[in-house]
Structures are given as structure tokens and as C-alpha cells.
Amino acid sequence: MPSDPLSHLSAFAAVARHASFRKAGAELGLSTSAVSYAIRGLEARLGVMLFHRTTRSVSLTEAGRRLFERLQPALRDVGEALAQMNDFRAAPAGTLRINMPRSATRLLMAPVLPAFLRRYPDIHVEVVDNDGLIDIVADGYDAGVRLHESVPEDMVAIPFGTPQRSACVATPAYLAERGVPLHPYDLATHDCIRYRFPSGRLYKWEFGRGETELEIDVRGRCTFGDLGSCIDAALGGVGIALALHGQVEPYLHDGRLVSVLDDWCPPYPGFMLYYPRQRGLTSALRAFIDLLREVGPRLGQDR
């Protein structure tokens, strides 16, 4: 690894963000040993320990925490300055890092990514699918994707796809045995497949019809931390799952799943791509937004 101070500081910031030498190396394209060597060199140069290290964990010392707090804005400024040099290239280039929920990755990113990569061969895309709410600035992302209601207020947001709606789904065999719920309160007598957020909070199912809005704390014997697993469980006849309609549309089409309570699942604002208001756009992000505005309105539509 190069021994220049900026490289060592970049390695330090990556380890501090991930609390892991291995994950920092993956972000930087370096081996774990190279990252460790860089940190040891930086600590020797400064004469202080920056990390507490055990066989199971890595955490910042007080000196490391102070350095990280001061260093983050400076490294962002350097990164933005270098990224802006792409504006002078004939075609956009660089790396585009986006954080989004797994559901958005499958429903929206998968259709648009091939066209984007074909159009901009000098751009590398890193998509990290994460259902938790994160600080995209602190974690080094160019942009994030979340449902409209979850976008921080200080961000610029543009629609990513069409409005969404939920779907309560189960197999025909399950509904034949347990009955079809006609009202959200009827779910109290059913096995519902629950979803737990990365924060640990269980999702309460949301319904609406006219002026009536309901939030139901459903019950069931299976809980997952991934919506795809909830759908798989529904396909296996475990119970009723709540998912995005676009995620389950193929199974509704071929009859493997049936939707219930449709009149209680109205459309709502869908996913948004968002980025910091105060930060200048990189050429890669600008190119992605241009393509999104071109094809985005067709993304996520039910087939």
C-alpha cells in the first residue's frame, strides 16, 4: 500500500466507519494486512493509539474518535474535489455508491442498472442493500434510496419509480383452510409472517381505506429480518405476508399466491433517490439521475 499520509488517513476513516479491518479493506480494494499496516504506520507517525483491538472487535480510542470527527469533512472535500475533475472528461466516470433497501434493489435497481452500465462504461457502481436507516454522508455514500416517508428532511429527493402499494398474500391452500380475512382486524385469527427492522422493532402492518387508517400489531409464529424471506414463507404456506405488490406480482400472476384485503391497501408515495443538498453532484451521480428521470417513471409498475 502507498505510504503517503492521505492513503493512511483514508484507511483509518474506512476502519472507523466499519469498525472492521476486513470490511475497510473490501471498501478500499486492499487486503486486511495492508489496511492493518497502514493503521500501524499512522499510529507510529502520530505517536498515539487510534483503535482498541481485540480478536472480536475494533473500536476507536478517544484520540481516534477526535481524529475521525475532524477528518471526515476534510476527506469528503478531497473526494468531491477529485470527483469534480470528471466534469472535464468527455464522458462521466468514477464510482457511484448507493445504499438502498433490499426490496428496492430487486424491484427498481435491477431493471435500470444494465442500461446505466451500457451507457456509461467508465462508471463503477457499488450498491449496498441495507434495510436499516443510515447516515449516507457519514458512511461515504453518494446517494441513498428509501421510501418517501423515511428520507431525511435536509436531502434532495427525486422519485425512483412509481407509487407503491402493499399486498397481503397467502397461498390458495392456506386461505382455503383458514378462511379469507375481510377486514384487517380479521388477521388476529391468522398466522401472519412478521418482519423485524434492523433496529429490532417489529413492523406493524399499515392499512387504509377512505379516511380510516389502521396499524395492526399482527401475530404469527414466524418472524424474519428480510422481506424476501417473508414472501418465501408465504409461498411455503406458512401464513399471510405483507409485501410490496411489485415483489409478489409474478406469484399472483401464476396463482401461487392470492392477495386479500386489497381494498385496504391503497397506493402511497414510493421510493426516492436522495443525496445531500449541500454537496455538489459527481458526474456519476448526475448521469444516474439523468437516466432515472428518463426511465424512472416506468420502474416498479405492475406488469
C-alpha positions in Angstrom: 0.0 0.0 0.0 1.3 3.5 -0.7 2.9 5.2 2.3 1.6 8.7 1.7 -0.4 10.2 4.6 -3.6 10.6 2.6 -3.8 6.9 1.9 -3.2 6.1 5.6 -5.9 8.6 6.6 -8.3 7.1 4.1 -7.6 3.6 5.5 -8.2 5.0 9.1 -11.5 6.5 8.1 -12.7 3.3 6.5 -11.8 1.2 9.5 -13.5 3.8 11.8 -16.7 3.7 9.7 -16.9 -0.1 9.5 -15.3 -1.0 12.9 -13.6 -3.7 10.9 -10.2 -4.0 9.1 -11.7 -6.7 6.8 -14.7 -4.5 5.7 -12.4 -1.5 5.3 -10.2 -3.5 3.0 -13.1 -4.6 0.9 -14.2 -1.0 0.5 -10.7 0.2 -0.4 -9.8 -2.8 -2.6 -7.0 -3.8 -0.2 -6.0 -6.8 1.8 -6.7 -6.8 5.5 -3.0 -6.9 6.2 -2.4 -3.9 4.0 -5.0 -1.9 5.9 -3.5 -3.0 9.2 -0.1 -2.0 8.0 -1.4 1.5 7.1 -3.0 2.0 10.5 0.1 0.9 12.4 2.1 3.4 10.2 -0.3 6.2 11.0 -0.3 5.4 14.7 3.5 5.4 14.7 3.6 8.7 12.9 1.2 10.3 15.3 2.5 8.6 18.4 -0.9 7.6 19.7 -3.2 4.6 19.6 -6.2 5.1 17.3 -8.1 1.8 17.9 -8.8 -0.6 20.6 -8.3 -4.1 19.1 -9.4 -7.4 20.3 -9.9 -10.7 18.4 -13.6 -9.9 18.1 -13.9 -6.2 17.9 -12.3 -2.9 16.7 -13.3 0.4 18.3 -11.9 4.0 18.3 -9.9 5.3 21.2 -10.7 8.8 22.4 -7.8 10.1 20.2 -9.1 8.1 17.3 -12.7 9.5 17.8 -11.4 13.1 17.8 -9.3 12.5 14.7 -12.2 10.8 12.9 -14.6 13.7 13.7 -12.1 16.2 12.3 -11.1 14.1 9.4 -14.5 13.2 7.9 -15.3 16.7 6.4 -11.8 17.1 5.0 -11.8 13.7 3.3 -15.3 14.4 1.8 -14.0 17.7 0.5 -11.0 16.0 -1.1 -13.2 13.3 -2.6 -15.6 15.9 -4.0 -12.8 17.9 -5.5 -11.4 14.8 -7.2 -14.8 13.8 -8.4 -15.4 17.2 -9.9 -12.5 16.6 -12.2 -14.6 14.1 -14.0 -16.6 17.1 -15.3 -13.7 17.8 -17.6 -13.8 14.3 -19.1 -15.5 13.5 -22.4 -17.8 11.0 -20.6 -18.8 10.5 -16.9 -16.5 8.3 -14.9 -15.8 7.2 -11.3 -17.5 5.1 -8.7 -21.2 5.6 -7.7 -22.0 4.2 -4.2 -25.7 3.9 -3.4 -27.4 2.5 -0.2 -30.9 1.1 -0.6 -33.3 -1.4 0.9 -33.2 -5.0 -0.5 -36.7 -4.6 -1.8 -35.7 -1.5 -3.9 -32.6 -3.3 -5.2 -34.7 -6.1 -6.6 -37.7 -4.1 -7.7 -36.0 -0.9 -9.1 -32.2 -1.2 -9.3 -32.1 -4.5 -11.2 -34.1 -3.1 -14.2 -32.2 0.2 -14.5 -28.6 -0.9 -13.8 -27.9 -2.8 -17.1 -28.9 0.2 -19.1 -26.8 2.5 -17.0 -23.7 0.4 -17.2 -24.1 0.1 -21.0 -24.4 3.8 -21.4 -21.5 4.8 -19.1 -18.7 2.2 -19.4 -16.3 4.2 -17.3 -18.6 4.2 -14.2 -18.4 1.6 -11.5 -21.5 1.1 -9.4 -21.5 -0.2 -5.8 -25.0 -1.0 -4.4 -25.2 -1.8 -0.7 -28.6 -3.2 0.2 -29.4 -2.4 3.8 -32.9 -2.2 5.3 -31.7 0.0 8.2 -31.8 3.8 8.2 -28.2 5.1 7.9 -26.4 8.4 7.5 -25.3 8.3 3.9 -22.9 11.2 4.4 -21.1 9.7 7.4 -21.0 6.3 5.7 -19.5 7.5 2.5 -22.4 7.0 0.0 -23.1 9.3 -2.9 -26.9 8.7 -2.6 -29.5 6.6 -0.8 -32.9 5.1 -1.7 -35.7 5.0 0.8 -39.5 5.3 0.9 -40.7 8.9 0.7 -41.5 9.0 4.4 -38.1 7.9 5.5 -36.0 10.4 3.6 -34.2 12.9 5.9 -35.6 16.4 5.5 -32.3 18.0 4.6 -31.8 15.9 1.5 -32.7 16.5 -2.2 -35.0 13.7 -3.2 -36.3 12.6 -6.6 -38.8 9.9 -7.4 -37.3 6.5 -8.1 -40.1 4.6 -9.8 -43.9 4.8 -9.5 -46.0 5.0 -6.3 -46.1 1.7 -4.4 -48.8 -0.3 -2.7 -48.8 -3.1 -0.3 -50.3 -6.6 -0.8 -51.4 -9.1 1.8 -50.7 -12.5 0.3 -51.0 -16.2 1.1 -51.3 -19.5 -0.8 -54.8 -20.6 -2.0 -54.4 -23.7 0.2 -53.7 -21.6 3.3 -56.8 -19.5 2.7 -59.0 -22.5 1.9 -58.0 -24.0 5.3 -58.0 -20.8 7.5 -60.5 -18.6 5.7 -60.2 -15.3 3.8 -59.8 -12.1 6.0 -62.3 -9.4 5.0 -61.1 -6.8 7.4 -57.6 -6.1 8.9 -58.9 -7.0 12.3 -59.6 -10.5 11.0 -55.9 -11.0 10.9 -56.0 -11.7 14.6 -57.1 -15.2 13.8 -54.4 -15.9 11.3 -50.7 -16.8 11.2 -49.1 -13.6 9.9 -45.4 -13.6 8.8 -43.8 -10.8 10.6 -40.9 -8.5 9.6 -38.4 -7.1 12.1 -36.4 -4.0 11.2 -32.6 -4.0 11.7 -33.2 -1.7 14.7 -35.1 -4.6 16.4 -38.5 -3.1 16.0 -41.3 -5.3 14.7 -43.2 -3.8 11.8 -46.9 -3.1 12.5 -48.9 -3.7 9.4 -50.5 -0.5 8.0 -53.8 -0.3 6.2 -56.1 2.5 4.9 -59.5 2.9 3.4 -61.0 6.3 2.8 -60.4 8.4 5.9 -59.7 5.3 8.1 -56.1 4.3 8.8 -55.2 1.3 10.9 -51.9 0.0 12.3 -52.2 -3.7 13.3 -49.7 -5.5 15.5 -50.2 -8.9 13.9 -49.4 -12.2 15.4 -47.6 -15.2 14.0 -45.1 -17.9 14.6 -42.5 -16.8 12.1 -40.5 -13.5 12.0 -37.8 -12.6 9.5 -35.4 -9.7 9.0 -35.7 -9.8 5.2 -38.9 -9.2 3.2 -37.8 -11.8 0.6 -37.8 -14.4 3.3 -41.3 -13.4 4.4 -42.5 -13.9 0.8 -40.8 -17.3 0.6 -42.5 -18.3 3.8 -45.9 -17.3 2.4 -45.1 -19.4 -0.7 -44.5 -22.3 1.6 -48.0 -22.0 3.1 -46.8 -20.7 6.5 -49.3 -17.9 6.6 -50.1 -14.4 5.3 -47.3 -12.0 4.4 -47.4 -8.2 3.7 -45.1 -7.1 0.9 -44.8 -4.6 -1.9 -47.2 -5.5 -4.7 -44.4 -5.4 -7.2 -42.4 -8.0 -5.3 -45.2 -10.6 -5.4 -46.8 -9.7 -8.7 -45.3 -12.7 -10.5 -46.7 -15.1 -7.9 -50.1 -13.5 -8.1 -50.0 -13.8 -11.8 -49.2 -17.6 -11.8 -51.6 -18.3 -9.0 -49.1 -19.4 -6.4 -50.2 -16.6 -4.1 -53.6 -14.8 -3.7 -54.0 -11.2 -2.4 -56.5 -10.3 0.3 -57.7 -7.1 1.8 -56.9 -5.3 -1.5 -59.4 -2.5 -0.7 -57.4 -1.8 2.5 -54.1 -1.4 0.6 -54.2 1.9 -1.3 -51.2 3.4 -3.2 -48.7 5.5 -1.4 -45.6 7.6 -2.4 -42.9 5.2 -3.4 -39.1 5.2 -3.3 -37.0 8.2 -3.6 -33.3 8.6 -4.6 -31.8 11.2 -2.2 -28.5 13.0 -1.8 -27.1 15.8 0.4 -28.3 19.2 -0.5 -25.1 20.9 0.3 -22.9 18.6 -1.7 -22.1 19.0 -5.3 -23.1 16.2 -7.7 -20.4 13.9 -9.0 -20.6 13.2 -12.7 -21.5 9.6 -12.0 -24.5 10.6 -9.8 -25.6 13.2 -12.2 -25.5 10.7 -15.0 -27.6 8.2 -12.9 -30.2 10.9 -12.1 -30.5 11.8 -15.8 -31.2 8.2 -16.7 -33.5 7.8 -13.8 -35.6 10.8 -15.0 -35.7 9.2 -18.4 -36.8 5.7 -17.5 -37.7 6.0 -13.8 -41.4 6.6 -14.2 -41.8 3.2 -15.7 -39.9 1.4 -12.9 -41.9 -0.5 -10.4 -45.1 -0.6 -12.4 -47.2 -3.7 -12.0 -46.9 -5.8 -15.1 
